[in-house]
Amino acid sequence: MQITKAVPTNIITGFLGVGKTTAILHLLASKPTDERWAILVNEFGEIGIDGGLIAGSHGSQSGVFIREVAGGCMCCVSGLPMQIALNRLLMDAKPDRLLIEPTGLGHPQEVIESLSQPHYATVIDLRATLTLIDPRRIRDPRYTQNATFSQQIAVADVLVANKSDQCLGEDFVALDDYLAKKAGHEKPLYRVSFGKIPLTALSAASTFAAPNTNPLRRFTMPAFSKTAVGLPESPASLDRGPLPEGDYIKIKNRADGFTSIGWRFHASILFDRVRLHELLSGLAIQRVKAIFITSDGVFGYNLSDQMLTEVELDKSQESCIEGIDDDETGFENLEADLLACFK
């Protein structure tokens, strides 16, 4: 791999449903046309949908290259999925900038520590870590007492109060009070809506300093060669096998008190867009993302805060849907309801 200089790299983190993917899509829309950007996406669920949502709007022809690591925090256990995906992405894209989106339930500190290892010193130029926050959630103990949420705040170089158009003045007061007590030091704070982070926010320096002893560290990054990666072939979590025509599968994952359940459908299965929209709008699941091939075209769906958004995509290799919640009540009849939406 020929890299003449270290790639400026930003981590975009935040809890479930805060709008990380939307923010990345906005940043890509602001990307200089002569630059090549690489996106490494990590998802809690096994299906992996964020990469498809981004690829459906941006592709290599527009200078955007995407790799995905599904199935939980990409730095946990051996860290091998992250190593393989990152090395392949850098080789394929030779990017001018790298954006990394860890899962909203993952451990951003481990990702930062991995990228800070000496082996990546000539490859990765670690810049600002951006943490997105929904100010409306700052008084909810499910967020503020969650260790991952606290870690996301602690590692941030730049804080982004997203969905500001939906917030009240008291939400910002509560956020300012929380950050004054918890952030550890003063951090730049942007108030934005629809993930519209200014491109200049990426330029800030990283202030992260790895401690000498860190109980969160679970692996040591192997040496990285700029000319030969020498890593094994990608595991199944990186490259999903094709489905038989007309078939579908269900995949489930549970960790850290949350359950993800998802389905993949072969591209030959067409969905009724009207019935889909009605079904998805009524789901009582904390977080749902989906891509469906319908008789009207390909559409991406995002359900958060009981609000469903739909966006038309250029393409998708298959239909897929995944939900995340802290219990399985909302999933009870979902498979049967999805099958009823076949065209």
N, C-alpha and C positions, 0 to 999 in steps of 0.2 A: 504494500500500500504506500503510495507516494503522498505524504503530507508534508508540505513545506513549512507550515507553522501550526501551532496548537490552535484547535478549533474553539472559538468562544462558545461557552456552554452555559445554559440557564436551566434550572429546575423550576418547574411550575407545579406547585403543590397546593393542597387544600382538602377539606373534608368532603364527604359524599354530597353531591348535588350542588356544590358551590359554583360550578360553571367553568371548570378548568379547560374542558375541550372547546367550549365556546370562545374562551379567551385565546386559546391557541389558534383557532380558526381566524379570529380577528387579527392576530399578529401575522399570520400567513398572508392575509389580505393586504397588510402593510409592508410586506417583504419587498426589498429592492428587487426589481425585475432581473437584474444581472447576477443575483446571488442564488446559491444552492443551499437549501436548508434541510436538515435531517431532524426527524421527530422519532423519539423512542417512547412508546406508550406502554405503561404497565397497568393491568387491570386486576381487580380482586377476583372476578369471576373467571370461569374456564373458557367462556365463549370468545371474549375479546371483540368488542364492538367499536370502541373509540377509534381504532386504526382505520376501520372501514368508513366511519363517518368522516374522518379527515381525508382519506384517500378518495372518497366519493365526491369531494369538493375540490381537492388539489391532488395533482399527481406529478410524476417525474417530468412530464412535458412542461410543467410550470416551475420546475426547479425544486420540488418538494419530494422527499424520500422518507418512507415510514417503515418502521419495524415495530412489532408488538410482542410483549411478554404477558401472557395471561396466566391466571391461576394463583394470585396472591402476590405478596411483596417480592419483587424480583431480587432482592438482596438476601432473603432468608435462606437458611440451610447452607448451601455451598456457594450461592451466588453465580452458578454456572449459566443460568438463563440470561442474566444481564450481560455477562462477559461475551457470550456468543452473539447475542443480538446487537450489542454495541459495536463489537469488532466488525461484524458483517456490515452493519449500517455505515460505519465510517469508510470501509473499503468500497462499498457500492456507490455511496453518495459523494465522497470527497467534499464535504459541505463547508460552507462559509460560516454556518452557525448550526449548533445542535440544541434542540429543546428536549427536555426529558420530563414526562408527566408520570410521576409515581401514582399508584393507586391511592384513593382517598383514605384507605384503611391501612396503608403501608407505613414504613419507617423512613422518612426522608433523610434523617441523620445518617443512616447506613449508606444510602445512595451517595450522599455528599462525601462521606469518608472514603468510599470506594473510588470515587473520581479524584480524590485528593492524594491517592497513593503515588509514590515516586514513579511507578511503572507508567503512569499516564501523564507524567509531567510535560513531556514533549508533544503530547497528543491532545490533551484537554486543557483549555484555558477556562477554569471555572469562574464564572461571573455570578451576578446576583441570583439568589434564590428568591422567587416570588411566591408568597403565600396568599391565596385568596380566602377571604372570610365573608360570610353572610352576616351582617350586623344584627339581623333579626334573631339569630340563633345564639347570641352571646350571653343570654340569660338562661339558656337551656342547659341544665346540668348534664344531659346526655352528650353534649359537646364539651363543655368546659371541664368536666371531670374525666374526659377521655384522654388517655396518655398520648395517643397519636395526635389528637388535636393540639394538645399542649406542646408537643414536639414540633409540630408544623409552625407554630408561632415562634418558638425559641430559635429555630434555624433560619428564619426569614431574614433576608437583607432588605427586602421591600415588601410591604403589606398592601394588599389590594382589597378594599371594601367593595365587593361586587354586589350587584342587584340593588344599587343605591336608590334607584327609582321606586323600589317597593318598600323603602324604609321610612320610618318616622324619625323626627328629631331625637326622641328618647332612645332610639336604637343606637344612634351615633354617640350619644352621651354615655350609654352603657359600654359601648365599644372602647371609647377613649379611656374610661375608668378601668376597664379590664386590662387594656394594654399597658396603662401606667403601672399596674401592679404586677403583670405577668411577663411582659415582653423582655425585661432584663435591661434593655437600653433603648434609646429613642431610635425609631426606624421610620424611613419615609413611608407615608400612607397616601394612597390614591383612592379617591371615591369614584367608582365607575359603574356603568350599567351595561348589560349585555357583553361583559368581558372586554370592553374597549380599553385595554391597557395601552398607553402610549409606547411606541417602539423604543423611546429613549430610556424607559425603565429597565431594559435589558442590559444597558451599558454599565450600570453600577457595579462596583467591585464586590467580590465575595468577602465576607468578614468571618467566615467559618474557620475555626481553628480546632483541629482534632485533639481531644484530650490524650494525655499519655496512657491513661487506662480508661477504657470505655466498656462497660458491661454489655452494651448493645452490639459490639463488634462480634461477628460470627464467622468470618472467614478472612483470609488474606488473599488479595488480588495477585494472580500470577503475573510474571513478567510479560510485557506487551511488546511485540516487535512491530516496527513500522513497515517491515518488508515481508514478513510472513507471520500470520496469526497463529497457525498451528493448533487450532482448537478443533474438537470433534464436530461432527455434523450436528445440526440443530435438533434439539429434542422435540417431541410431539407438541409440547406447549407452544412452540414457536411456529411450526408449520402444520396446520391442521390437514388431515387427510380428506380426500374428496368423499362426498356422500353418494350412494347409489341413486340413480335417477328416480324421482318421485318419493324419496325416503326422507326421514328426519330423525334426529336424535335429541335426547334430553341429557343435560349435564348439570351436576350439583356440586357445590363446594361450601364448606362451613369452616370458619376460623374467626377468632377474636370476637365471638358473640354474634356474628353476622352470618347469614346464609345467602348464597347466590344460587339461583336456578335459572337455567337458560336452555334454549332450543335452537338448533340449526336445521334449516330446511333447504333441500336441493333447489337449485335455480329453476327447475322445470315446474315447481309449484307456484302458482300465481295466487295472490291474495286479493280479496275485495277491499278496496281502499276505504269505502264508506263504513263497512262493518268493522274493519280494523280500528279506525279512528274512534268509533263508538266504544269498542272494547277497551282500548288503551286509556281513553279519557276517564273510564270508571274504575280503574285499578286502584286498590288500596294497598300499594306497595311503596316503600320509601323512595326507591330509586329504580327507574326502568329506562333502558336504552334499547333501541331496535333499529334494524334496517329490513325493509320488506320490498320484495319485488311484486308489484301489483300490475293489473291490466292497464293502469294509468301511468306506469313508470316506476322508478325506484325512489323510495322515500326513507328518510331517517327520522326517528322519533326520539323524543327526550321527555321523560316524565319526572318532574321534581316539584315538590310543594303542591301536589295535586294539580299542577299546571302542565299541559301537554303542548309541546311544540312539534311542528312538522316541517321538514325541509326537503326539497327535491334534490336528489343526488344524480350524478352522471352515470354511475354504474355500481354494481355489486356482484360478487361471484356467487352469492347465496343470500337467503333471508335468514335473519337471526334476531333473537330477542333475549335479554337477560335482565333479571330483577335482583335487587339486593334489599334485604330487610333483616331485622333482628328476630323475627319469627316467620313461620311459614303459612300463616293464616291466609294472606292475600294470594297465595299460589294455588289454593286448593282446587279450583276448577279451571285454572288458566289453560292447561293443555287442551282440554275439550273445547274451550271457547276459541282457541286459536285454530283448531281443526275446523270449526264451524265457519271460519273466515276464508276458507279455501274458495277460490273463484269457481 
